[in-house]
Amino acid sequence: MRTYEVRTYGCQMNVHDSERLSGLLEEAGYVPVPEGETADVVVFNTCAVRENADNRLYGNLGHLRPAKQRNPGMQIAVGGCLAQKDQGEIVRRAPWVDVVFGTHNIGSLPALLERARIAGEAQVELKESLEVFPSTLPTKRESAYAAWVAISVGCNNTCTFCIVPSLRGKEKDRRPGDILAEIEALVAQGVLEVTLLGQNVNTYGVEFGDRLAFGKLLRACGGVEGLERVRFTSPHPAAFTDDVIAAMAETPNVMHQLHMPLQSGSDRILKAMRRSYRAERYLGIIERVRAAMPDAAISTDIIVGFPGETEEDFQATLDVVRHSRFAQAFTFQYSIRPGTPAATMDGQVPKEVVQERYERLVALQEEISWEENKKQVGRVLEVLVAEGEGRKDEATRRMSGRAPDNRLVHFAVGEGERPRPGDMVTVEVTYAAPHHLVADGAIRSLRRTRAGDAWEARQGGSPGPKGVMLGMPSIGRPAPLPATTGCAAR
C-alpha cells in the first residue's frame, strides 16, 4: 500500500482543505506514512499570503529531490493558493514535481496522481472557479473533539495587500441546512467544539440575500444538542453588525471570544488598504462587544509597515491597541506580494524602519496581554483538554487545554489522574504569563465526555494531517505563535 503525507502551510481554511485531501487519499487506498519515513506521495498544501511562502515551498521541494531520485515511484504534488498563483511556474522551477492543482479542484488530486503515474509526466490542472464545495468531499479530521466547519469560501473584498480573492474567487455560501447537518453529524461522532470558517465569515448570506444570516446561524448552532462550544473566524469589521453581538451574548454555547482583524489604526492607511471601516467604527465594535460580554477575549491581526505608513500612522495603531486591550495580537511585517495593488505603491517603508516599529508594537502588546492574563488569576475555568498543546507538558507533569475564551491553560495532573483529550476539567488559575495561564492546584472536577471516548477510540489509528497554523486562533492541535498571517484573517 502506498503511503502519503500532507504538509500544510497557511490559514485554517488550508488546514481544513488538508483534512479533505487526506480523506480523498485514504478513500483512494493510500495510508498515512509512519513517523520518520518518507512517504510515497508528498502533498504540499500551500499559502501565498506572504513572500516567504514561495521561498519555503521551493526550499522544501529541493530537499525532497534526492529522495525522488532514489525512489522514482515517489510522487510530489503541490496544491493550494501558491499553486493557483504560480501554476506552470512550479513545474518549470521544480521539474521533479508530478502534480500541480489549485484551490478550486482539490477533489481532483487522486485522479491527477494516477494520470501522472501512467503518463510519466507532470499533470498541471487549475480551475478558475470552484468545482465542488470542499465540505462535500471525504475528510479525515485532525481532532476527535474539535472540528472546522466551512460556511463559505472566497472573498468579495479588494484589500490592496491581499492576493486571496484572485486565488480563492468570489464568496460562495453553503445553505444553512447543509451546515447544520454537518455539525450534527460531527457531534454524533463525539465532537464538542466547532469553529465556523470563512474568509469573511460574517458576510455569510450575501449569496442568497440575507444580511442577517450569520447571526441566525449562530443562534441555530445553539439548538444542536451536545454541541458545547461554537467559535468563528474571521469576521470583517466593515460587515460586523449588532445582531451578531446579540447572538454571541444570548446563545449559551457561542464562546465569548472574538478575533477581529484591525490591520492598522490609521484611517489614512486603512483607506489605502481599501479596508472599508475606520478606527472609530472599529473601536465602537469593541466597546459594544464588551458592553454585551464583559468577559470577552478579543484578538486581532495588525500589519506594520504598509506602503506610505508614517510614524504618525504607526502611533495611531499603537493608540488603538492601547484602547482595545487585546488578549492577543498577531503582528506582521508588510511584505510585497506580486499581483496586489500595494506591491506597486509609492512609499515602500525601509526594512529597518518596519523592524523597529514591529518590535515596539510587539513589546506593547506583550505588556497588555500579560496584564489581561493576570486578571484571570484566581478564576475557576472549565478547560477542554487538548492534545499536543503544551510543549513542556511531559517535563512539568501538566496537561493543557483551552478555556471558554480560548486562552491556553496548562494545568497540574495529580497521581492517578489522567484526563483524556476531549474531556473537561475545572481548575483554578494560579499564574499568568503573556501567552498562557497555569493552574497548579488540584483539579476541582473532571468530566469524562463523548469527545474523550472518541479520542480514546482513535488511539489505535494513525494521526491526522498536521497543519502549520499561521495567523489565527486555533482549536484541536494548534502550533506555537505564528510567524505569518493566514488568508482567513481578513
C-alpha positions in Angstrom: 0.0 0.0 0.0 1.3 3.4 -0.9 1.9 5.9 1.9 1.1 9.6 1.9 1.9 12.8 3.8 0.1 16.2 3.6 2.2 19.2 4.6 0.1 22.3 5.3 1.0 26.0 5.3 -1.2 28.9 5.9 -4.6 29.6 7.5 -7.4 27.4 9.0 -9.0 27.2 5.6 -5.9 25.4 4.3 -5.8 23.1 7.3 -9.5 22.3 6.7 -8.7 21.6 3.0 -5.9 19.3 4.0 -8.3 17.2 6.1 -10.2 16.8 2.8 -7.0 15.9 0.9 -6.2 13.3 3.5 -9.7 11.9 3.2 -9.5 11.7 -0.6 -6.2 9.9 -0.5 -7.4 7.4 2.1 -10.5 6.7 0.1 -8.3 6.1 -2.9 -6.3 3.4 -0.9 -3.3 5.4 0.4 -2.3 5.1 4.1 -0.5 7.7 6.3 3.2 7.4 6.3 4.8 6.1 9.6 6.6 8.8 11.5 10.2 9.2 10.4 9.8 7.7 7.0 9.5 9.4 3.6 6.1 9.0 2.0 5.4 7.6 -1.4 3.2 10.6 -2.1 4.0 14.0 -0.5 1.4 16.8 -0.9 2.2 20.4 -0.2 -1.0 22.5 0.5 0.5 26.0 0.1 -0.2 29.6 1.2 0.6 32.7 -0.9 -0.1 35.4 1.6 3.5 36.3 2.3 6.8 36.4 0.4 8.5 33.7 2.5 5.8 31.2 1.4 7.5 31.0 -2.1 10.9 30.5 -0.6 9.7 27.9 1.9 7.9 25.8 -0.8 10.8 25.8 -3.3 13.3 25.1 -0.4 11.2 22.1 0.7 10.8 20.8 -2.8 14.6 21.0 -3.2 15.1 18.9 -0.1 12.8 16.2 -1.5 14.6 16.0 -4.8 17.3 13.5 -3.6 14.6 11.2 -2.2 12.7 11.3 -5.5 15.9 10.4 -7.4 16.4 7.4 -5.1 12.8 6.4 -5.4 11.5 7.1 -9.0 8.0 5.8 -7.9 7.7 8.6 -5.4 5.2 11.4 -6.3 5.2 15.1 -5.2 2.0 17.2 -5.5 1.6 20.9 -4.9 -1.8 22.5 -4.3 -3.3 25.5 -2.5 -3.0 29.2 -3.1 0.6 29.3 -4.2 -0.1 26.6 -6.8 -3.1 28.7 -8.0 -0.9 31.7 -8.3 2.3 30.2 -9.9 0.6 27.5 -11.9 3.1 26.2 -14.6 6.0 28.1 -12.9 6.2 25.4 -10.2 7.0 22.6 -12.7 9.4 24.9 -14.5 11.4 25.7 -11.3 11.0 22.1 -9.8 10.6 19.7 -12.8 10.5 16.7 -10.4 7.0 17.8 -9.2 4.4 15.4 -10.5 1.1 17.2 -9.9 0.0 20.8 -9.5 -3.6 21.6 -8.6 -5.4 24.7 -7.4 -7.8 25.9 -4.7 -10.9 25.1 -6.8 -10.2 21.4 -7.6 -8.8 19.7 -4.6 -11.1 16.8 -5.3 -9.0 16.0 -8.5 -5.9 15.0 -6.6 -6.2 11.2 -6.7 -7.0 11.2 -10.4 -4.1 13.6 -11.2 -1.7 11.4 -9.3 -2.8 8.3 -11.3 -2.6 10.2 -14.6 0.9 11.4 -13.8 2.0 7.8 -12.9 0.6 6.4 -16.1 1.7 9.2 -18.4 5.1 9.6 -16.8 4.9 13.3 -16.9 3.7 16.2 -14.7 0.0 16.9 -14.6 -1.0 20.6 -14.1 -4.7 21.3 -13.6 -6.1 24.5 -12.2 -9.7 25.7 -12.4 -10.9 29.2 -12.5 -14.0 28.5 -10.4 -15.0 26.1 -7.7 -15.8 22.6 -8.9 -17.5 21.4 -5.8 -17.8 22.8 -2.3 -14.9 21.2 -0.3 -17.2 20.1 2.6 -18.9 17.6 0.3 -15.6 15.7 -0.1 -14.3 12.8 2.1 -12.5 14.0 5.1 -10.1 12.8 7.8 -10.5 15.1 10.8 -7.4 16.1 12.7 -9.1 16.2 16.0 -11.7 13.9 17.6 -13.1 16.6 19.8 -12.9 19.9 17.8 -13.7 20.5 14.1 -13.6 23.1 11.4 -16.8 23.7 9.5 -16.6 25.9 6.4 -19.7 28.0 5.9 -18.3 29.9 2.8 -15.3 30.1 0.6 -13.9 33.0 -1.4 -13.9 36.7 -0.7 -15.6 39.7 -2.3 -13.3 42.4 -0.8 -10.4 44.1 -2.6 -7.9 44.8 0.1 -4.8 46.1 -1.6 -2.3 44.0 0.3 -4.2 40.7 -0.2 -4.0 38.2 -3.1 -6.6 35.8 -1.7 -9.6 37.0 -3.7 -7.9 36.3 -7.0 -6.9 32.8 -5.8 -10.0 31.7 -3.9 -12.6 33.5 -6.1 -15.8 35.3 -5.1 -17.6 34.3 -2.0 -19.7 31.1 -2.2 -22.1 30.4 0.7 -23.4 27.0 1.8 -27.0 26.6 2.7 -27.7 26.8 6.4 -29.3 23.3 6.4 -26.2 21.7 5.0 -24.0 23.4 7.6 -26.2 22.3 10.5 -26.4 18.8 9.1 -22.6 18.6 9.1 -22.4 20.0 12.6 -25.0 17.5 13.9 -23.0 14.6 12.2 -19.8 15.8 13.8 -21.5 16.0 17.3 -22.8 12.4 16.7 -19.2 11.4 16.2 -18.1 12.9 19.6 -17.1 16.5 18.6 -17.8 19.1 21.3 -16.4 22.2 19.7 -16.8 23.6 16.1 -15.2 26.6 14.5 -17.2 28.2 11.6 -14.8 29.2 8.8 -15.0 31.8 6.1 -12.7 34.3 4.5 -15.1 36.9 5.8 -17.3 34.7 8.0 -19.8 37.5 8.9 -20.7 38.3 5.3 -22.2 34.8 5.2 -25.6 35.0 3.4 -24.5 37.5 0.7 -25.1 34.9 -2.0 -28.7 34.2 -1.0 -29.5 37.8 0.0 -29.8 37.6 3.8 -27.5 40.1 5.6 -28.6 38.7 9.0 -27.8 35.1 8.1 -24.7 34.8 10.2 -26.3 35.8 13.4 -29.2 33.4 12.6 -26.7 30.6 12.0 -25.0 31.2 15.4 -28.4 31.0 17.1 -29.2 27.8 15.2 -26.0 26.3 16.5 -27.3 26.9 20.0 -30.1 24.3 19.2 -27.7 21.5 18.4 -27.8 19.1 21.3 -24.4 18.0 22.6 -22.6 20.9 20.9 -20.8 22.7 23.8 -18.6 25.3 22.1 -19.0 27.4 19.0 -16.4 29.7 17.6 -15.9 31.5 14.3 -13.1 33.1 12.3 -12.6 35.6 10.9 -15.2 38.4 10.7 -14.6 41.7 8.8 -15.2 44.9 10.8 -17.0 46.6 8.0 -19.7 43.9 8.0 -19.9 43.3 11.7 -23.4 44.0 12.9 -25.1 44.3 16.3 -27.3 41.2 15.7 -24.1 39.1 15.7 -23.1 40.6 19.1 -26.6 39.8 20.4 -26.4 36.2 19.1 -23.0 35.8 20.8 -24.2 37.1 24.1 -27.5 35.2 24.1 -26.5 31.8 22.7 -25.0 29.8 25.6 -22.7 27.6 23.5 -21.3 30.5 21.4 -18.0 31.4 23.2 -17.2 34.9 24.3 -14.1 35.1 22.1 -13.7 37.2 19.0 -10.9 37.5 16.5 -11.4 40.9 14.8 -8.6 41.9 12.3 -7.6 45.6 12.7 -4.6 45.7 10.3 -4.0 49.4 11.0 -5.2 52.1 13.5 -4.6 54.9 11.0 -7.6 56.0 8.9 -5.3 57.1 6.1 -3.6 53.7 5.9 -7.0 51.8 6.2 -8.2 53.8 3.2 -5.0 52.9 1.3 -5.6 49.3 2.2 -9.2 49.5 1.0 -10.4 48.4 4.4 -13.9 49.9 4.4 -14.0 50.9 8.0 -12.1 53.5 10.1 -10.6 53.4 13.6 -13.7 55.0 15.2 -16.0 52.2 13.8 -13.6 49.5 14.9 -13.4 50.8 18.5 -17.1 51.1 18.5 -17.5 47.4 17.8 -15.0 46.6 20.6 -17.0 48.7 23.0 -20.3 47.2 22.1 -18.9 43.6 22.4 -17.5 44.4 25.8 -20.8 46.0 26.9 -22.7 42.9 26.0 -20.0 40.4 27.1 -17.6 42.0 29.7 -15.6 38.7 29.8 -15.0 38.6 26.1 -11.4 37.9 24.9 -10.6 39.8 21.7 -7.7 39.2 19.4 -6.6 40.8 16.2 -4.2 41.0 13.2 -2.0 44.0 12.6 0.3 44.8 9.6 3.3 47.0 10.3 5.0 49.0 7.5 2.3 49.2 4.9 3.4 51.4 2.0 3.2 55.1 3.0 3.0 54.4 6.7 4.5 57.3 8.7 5.4 57.5 12.3 2.1 59.3 12.9 0.2 56.5 11.3 2.0 53.9 13.4 1.3 55.9 16.6 -2.4 55.8 15.6 -2.1 52.0 15.5 -0.5 51.9 19.0 -3.3 54.1 20.3 -6.0 51.7 19.1 -4.0 48.8 20.6 -3.8 50.6 24.0 -7.5 51.3 23.9 -8.7 47.9 22.7 -6.7 45.9 25.3 -6.4 42.8 23.1 -5.9 39.5 24.7 -3.6 38.6 21.8 -2.5 40.2 18.6 -0.9 38.5 15.6 1.5 41.1 14.3 3.1 41.0 10.8 5.7 43.0 8.9 4.3 44.0 5.5 5.9 42.2 2.6 5.3 42.8 -1.1 3.1 40.3 -2.9 3.3 40.5 -6.7 -0.2 40.8 -8.2 -1.5 43.0 -5.4 -2.1 46.8 -5.8 0.1 47.5 -2.8 3.1 45.9 -4.5 3.5 48.9 -6.8 2.5 51.7 -4.4 4.9 54.5 -3.7 6.4 54.9 -0.2 7.6 51.4 0.5 8.9 51.6 4.1 12.6 50.7 4.7 13.1 47.3 6.3 14.9 48.7 9.3 12.1 51.1 10.0 9.5 48.3 9.7 11.5 46.1 12.1 11.9 48.9 14.7 8.1 49.6 14.7 7.3 46.0 14.8 9.4 45.5 17.9 7.7 48.4 19.6 4.2 47.0 18.8 5.1 43.5 20.0 6.5 44.9 23.2 3.3 46.9 23.9 1.0 44.0 23.1 3.1 41.6 25.3 2.6 44.1 28.2 -1.1 44.3 27.6 -1.5 40.5 27.1 0.3 39.9 30.4 -1.8 42.4 32.3 -5.0 41.0 30.8 -4.0 37.4 31.7 -3.1 38.4 35.3 -6.8 39.3 35.7 -7.5 35.6 35.2 -5.6 34.6 38.3 -8.0 33.1 40.9 -10.7 32.4 38.4 -12.2 28.9 38.1 -12.3 27.8 34.5 -13.7 24.8 32.6 -10.9 23.7 30.3 -11.4 21.5 27.2 -8.4 19.1 27.4 -6.4 19.2 24.2 -3.8 17.0 22.6 -0.3 18.4 21.9 -0.9 21.9 23.2 1.9 22.2 25.8 5.4 21.5 24.5 6.7 21.2 28.1 3.8 19.2 29.5 5.8 16.0 29.9 8.6 17.7 31.8 6.2 19.7 34.0 3.7 16.9 34.7 1.0 19.1 33.3 -1.7 18.8 30.6 -3.1 21.6 28.5 -6.3 22.8 27.1 -8.5 25.8 26.2 -10.7 27.9 28.4 -14.0 29.1 27.0 -12.4 32.4 25.8 -9.7 30.3 24.0 -6.9 31.2 26.4 -4.4 28.4 26.7 -4.3 26.8 30.2 -1.6 24.4 31.5 -2.9 22.5 34.5 -1.3 20.1 37.0 -2.2 16.5 36.9 -2.0 14.5 40.1 -1.2 10.9 40.8 -3.8 8.6 39.2 -5.5 11.5 37.3 -5.3 11.3 33.5 -7.9 13.3 31.7 -8.2 12.4 28.0 -8.1 15.0 25.2 -11.8 15.9 24.7 -12.6 15.7 28.5 -13.5 18.7 30.6 -11.6 19.7 33.7 -12.4 22.5 36.2 -9.3 24.3 37.5 -8.3 27.5 39.3 -5.8 29.7 37.6 -2.7 30.2 39.8 -0.3 32.0 37.5 -0.4 34.1 34.3 2.2 34.6 31.5 1.6 36.8 28.4 0.6 33.8 26.2 -0.8 31.2 28.7 -2.3 30.6 32.1 -1.2 28.0 34.7 -3.4 26.1 37.1 -1.1 24.2 39.5 -3.7 23.4 42.2 -5.7 20.1 42.2 -8.2 19.5 39.5 -11.5 20.5 41.0 -13.6 18.3 38.8 -13.1 16.0 35.8 -16.0 15.4 33.4 -15.4 12.5 31.0 -17.1 13.2 27.7 -18.2 11.6 24.5 -15.3 13.5 22.8 -12.8 11.9 25.2 -14.3 8.5 24.3 -13.9 9.3 20.6 -10.3 10.3 21.2 -9.6 7.1 23.1 -11.2 5.0 20.3 -8.9 6.7 17.8 -5.7 5.7 19.5 -5.3 2.5 17.6 -5.3 4.5 14.4 -3.0 6.9 12.7 -2.6 10.7 13.3 -4.4 13.2 11.1 -2.7 15.8 8.9 -0.6 18.2 10.7 -1.4 21.9 10.0 1.1 24.7 10.3 -1.2 27.3 11.8 -0.1 30.7 10.7 -2.1 33.6 12.0 -5.3 32.7 13.6 -6.6 31.4 17.0 -6.9 27.7 16.9 -8.6 24.6 18.2 -7.6 21.0 18.2 -3.8 20.9 17.9 -2.6 24.5 17.4 1.1 25.3 16.8 3.2 27.8 18.7 2.7 31.5 18.0 2.6 32.1 14.2 5.1 33.9 12.0 2.8 35.0 9.3 -0.9 35.7 8.7 -3.5 33.4 7.1 -5.9 34.1 4.3 -8.9 33.6 6.6 -7.7 36.6 8.6 -9.3 39.3 6.7 
